[in-house]
Amino acid sequence: MDKFWKNSLWQQYGAAIDTLDDALRLCPDRLWETVLWEEEEDARYGQFWYIAYHTLFWTDLFLGAADVSYEQFTPPAPFIRGKFPDEPYPKDDIHSYLKQCRDKCKATIEALTDEQARQICAFPWMEPSYLELQLYSLRHIQEHAAQLNMILGHRGITGQDWVANARDELL
């Protein structure tokens, strides 16, 4: 894949991840379990910590979709797929996962070939190309990062700012 396209993709994907990183760093411990929205099935689905974890889980899954199927994917320890932990994941664990996902994203884009970009990734609800899946993932990260930053702002936490580009270069 052309260096120009890779760099453009990284600059925006990285910016979305950096926006999520800002929300995690700005979140005080007292807001870690804040409810952003009510969920009938389980209130934890709408909590700050879970939204951050959910975002990273899907980022990790989508980045590896060319190699591991949806059904086969498992997040790294200490994270558990398919059930809640006994206690909310600690902020340090979520932040470490973010760093792992960011590094994986950067390395994946650096190594991306035209053939891989065109590979179809099958999910029960869609069958996008690998490249389209990465754009989908970028939008997903930005959506939840914005929600987390908004709740912080509503609770008087300042420091959020627009992240125009990834905080480092790709190549």
C-alpha positions as CSV (number, residue, x, y, z in Angstrom):
1,M,0.0,0.0,0.0
2,D,1.2,3.5,-0.9
3,K,3.1,5.4,1.9
4,F,0.8,8.4,1.4
5,W,-2.3,6.4,2.1
6,K,-0.8,4.6,5.1
7,N,0.3,7.9,6.6
8,S,-3.1,9.5,6.1
9,L,-4.8,6.5,7.7
10,W,-2.4,6.5,10.6
11,Q,-2.7,10.2,11.3
12,Q,-6.5,9.9,11.7
13,Y,-6.6,6.5,13.4
14,G,-3.9,7.6,15.8
15,A,-5.7,10.9,16.5
16,A,-8.8,8.9,17.5
17,I,-6.8,6.7,19.8
18,D,-5.0,9.7,21.3
19,T,-8.4,11.4,21.9
20,L,-9.5,8.2,23.8
21,D,-6.2,8.3,25.7
22,D,-6.9,11.9,26.7
23,A,-10.2,10.9,28.2
24,L,-8.6,8.1,30.2
25,R,-5.8,10.3,31.5
26,L,-8.3,13.0,32.5
27,C,-10.8,10.8,34.2
28,P,-10.5,11.1,38.0
29,D,-11.0,7.9,40.0
30,R,-14.3,9.2,41.4
31,L,-15.7,9.1,37.8
32,W,-14.4,5.7,36.7
33,E,-17.8,4.1,37.4
34,T,-19.9,7.1,36.2
35,V,-22.9,6.0,34.2
36,L,-23.1,7.7,30.8
37,W,-26.4,6.0,29.9
38,E,-28.8,3.5,31.4
39,E,-28.7,-0.1,30.2
40,E,-31.5,-2.5,31.1
41,E,-29.5,-5.6,30.7
42,D,-26.7,-4.5,33.0
43,A,-25.9,-1.0,34.3
44,R,-22.2,-1.6,33.9
45,Y,-22.5,-1.4,30.1
46,G,-23.0,2.3,30.4
47,Q,-20.2,3.0,32.9
48,F,-17.1,5.0,31.9
49,W,-14.6,2.1,32.5
50,Y,-16.7,-0.3,30.5
51,I,-17.1,2.0,27.5
52,A,-13.3,2.5,27.4
53,Y,-12.7,-1.3,27.6
54,H,-15.4,-2.0,25.0
55,T,-13.8,0.5,22.6
56,L,-10.4,-1.1,23.0
57,F,-11.8,-4.7,22.7
58,W,-13.3,-3.9,19.4
59,T,-10.3,-2.0,18.2
60,D,-8.0,-4.9,19.0
61,L,-10.4,-7.4,17.3
62,F,-10.8,-5.3,14.2
63,L,-7.0,-4.7,13.8
64,G,-6.5,-8.5,13.9
65,A,-9.5,-9.4,11.8
66,A,-7.2,-10.4,8.8
67,D,-5.7,-13.1,11.0
68,V,-8.2,-14.1,13.7
69,S,-12.0,-14.6,13.3
70,Y,-14.6,-12.9,15.4
71,E,-15.3,-16.2,17.1
72,Q,-11.7,-17.0,17.8
73,F,-10.7,-13.6,19.2
74,T,-9.8,-13.3,22.9
75,P,-8.5,-10.1,24.5
76,P,-5.2,-10.2,26.4
77,A,-5.2,-11.0,30.2
78,P,-6.5,-9.7,32.5
79,F,-9.5,-9.0,30.2
80,I,-12.3,-11.6,29.9
81,R,-14.5,-12.0,26.8
82,G,-18.2,-12.4,27.3
83,K,-18.6,-11.6,30.9
84,F,-17.9,-8.8,33.4
85,P,-15.0,-9.0,35.8
86,D,-15.9,-9.1,39.5
87,E,-14.7,-5.5,39.8
88,P,-14.3,-2.8,37.1
89,Y,-11.0,-3.1,35.3
90,P,-8.5,-0.7,36.8
91,K,-7.6,2.4,34.9
92,D,-3.9,1.3,34.6
93,D,-5.0,-2.0,32.9
94,I,-7.3,-0.1,30.5
95,H,-4.5,2.4,29.8
96,S,-2.0,-0.4,29.1
97,Y,-4.5,-2.0,26.7
98,L,-4.8,1.3,24.9
99,K,-1.1,1.5,24.5
100,Q,-1.0,-2.1,23.2
101,C,-3.8,-1.3,20.7
102,R,-2.1,1.9,19.6
103,D,1.2,0.1,19.0
104,K,-0.7,-2.7,17.2
105,C,-2.5,-0.2,15.0
106,K,0.6,1.6,14.0
107,A,2.5,-1.6,13.2
108,T,-0.5,-3.0,11.3
109,I,-0.8,0.1,9.1
110,E,2.9,0.2,8.5
111,A,2.8,-3.4,7.2
112,L,-0.5,-3.0,5.4
113,T,-0.4,-4.3,1.8
114,D,-2.9,-3.7,-1.0
115,E,-3.9,-7.3,-0.9
116,Q,-4.6,-7.2,2.9
117,A,-6.5,-4.0,2.5
118,R,-8.9,-5.7,0.0
119,Q,-9.3,-8.9,2.1
120,I,-12.9,-9.5,3.1
121,C,-13.5,-9.7,6.9
122,A,-16.7,-11.6,7.7
123,F,-18.7,-10.7,10.8
124,P,-22.3,-11.8,11.5
125,W,-23.5,-8.2,10.8
126,M,-21.3,-7.1,7.9
127,E,-18.6,-8.2,5.5
128,P,-16.3,-5.2,4.8
129,S,-12.9,-5.1,3.3
130,Y,-10.1,-5.0,5.9
131,L,-9.5,-1.3,5.0
132,E,-13.1,-0.4,5.4
133,L,-13.1,-2.2,8.7
134,Q,-10.3,0.0,9.9
135,L,-12.2,3.1,8.9
136,Y,-15.3,1.7,10.8
137,S,-13.1,1.1,13.8
138,L,-11.7,4.6,13.7
139,R,-15.2,6.0,13.8
140,H,-16.1,3.7,16.7
141,I,-13.1,4.9,18.7
142,Q,-14.0,8.5,18.0
143,E,-17.6,8.1,18.9
144,H,-16.8,6.6,22.4
145,A,-13.9,9.0,23.0
146,A,-16.2,11.9,22.4
147,Q,-18.8,10.5,24.8
148,L,-16.2,10.0,27.5
149,N,-14.8,13.5,27.0
150,M,-18.3,14.9,27.0
151,I,-19.2,13.3,30.4
152,L,-15.9,14.6,31.8
153,G,-16.7,18.1,30.7
154,H,-20.2,17.8,32.1
155,R,-18.6,16.9,35.5
156,G,-16.3,19.9,35.4
157,I,-13.1,18.2,34.2
158,T,-11.2,20.3,31.7
159,G,-8.2,19.7,29.5
160,Q,-9.9,18.0,26.5
161,D,-8.9,19.4,23.2
162,W,-9.2,18.4,19.5
163,V,-6.5,16.0,18.4
164,A,-6.0,16.8,14.7
165,N,-3.3,14.2,14.0
166,A,-1.6,11.3,15.7
167,R,0.9,12.5,18.2
168,D,3.7,10.7,16.2
169,E,4.6,9.9,12.7
170,L,4.0,6.6,11.0
171,L,7.1,6.3,8.8
